[in-house]
Amino acid sequence: MPASYEAALAELEQLVARIESGQLPLEDMLAAYQRGAALLAFCRSRLEAVQEQIKVLDGGQLQPWTQE
C-alpha cells in the first residue's frame, strides 16, 4: 500500500503516462494497469473515509465546499 493518498496519486499519474506512451511491452502494460487499478481503489477508499469524517464533523450532512 502507498504511504499516503498523495503518494498513490503521484504513482498513478506516472503509470498513466507510461501506459499512454505506448512504449511498454504488453506484459508490463498489463502489470501497470493492474497496479493502477489497485492505486485507484486505494485513492477512492481514502476519499470516502475523509468524506465520512467530514459528515461526522458537520453533524451528519456533507456541506457544499465554498472558497472564501
N, C-alpha and C positions, 0 to 999 in steps of 0.2 A: 504494500500500500504506500502511496505517496505520503510525504511528511505533512502536506497541507493542501488545501484547495488550490492555492496559487501555484504550488509545485506541480500538481496534477494538470492544471490548465496549461502551464508552460510546456510540459511534456506532450500534452495532447496537440498543442499548436505545432510543435516540432514534427510530430508524427504525421499530421495532416500535410504539412509542407513536403515531407519526404514522399508520402503517397502520391500527392499531386504532381510531383516532379516526373513521375513515370519512369524513373531510373532504377527502381527497386526490382530485384528478381521476384518472381511470383511467390515463392515461399516466404521471403522477407516481407512482402506486401501483406500476405495473409497474417503473419505474426504481428505486424504493425497495426493491422485492422483489429485484431483480437485485443491487443494492448489498449488501443484507442477506445474500444467498447468498454473495457474494464475501467479506464480512466473516466469516461463519460458517466458511467454508473456511479463511480465514487463522487464526482462533482455534483451530480443530481442529488445523491443522498445527503451530502453536506449542505446543499442549498435548502433542501426540505427540512433538515434539522434546524437550520438557522431560522427558517420561516416559522416553524413551530415555536421556537423560543421567543420570537417576536410576538406571536399571538398571545403567549402567556403574559408577556410584559404589557401588552396592550389590552388585557382583560378579555381575551378570547376572540378578538376580532383583529384581522390584519388591516392595518391602516394604510391608506394610499401614501406613497412616497412623495414628499414635496421638498423641493430645494428652495432654501430661502436666500 
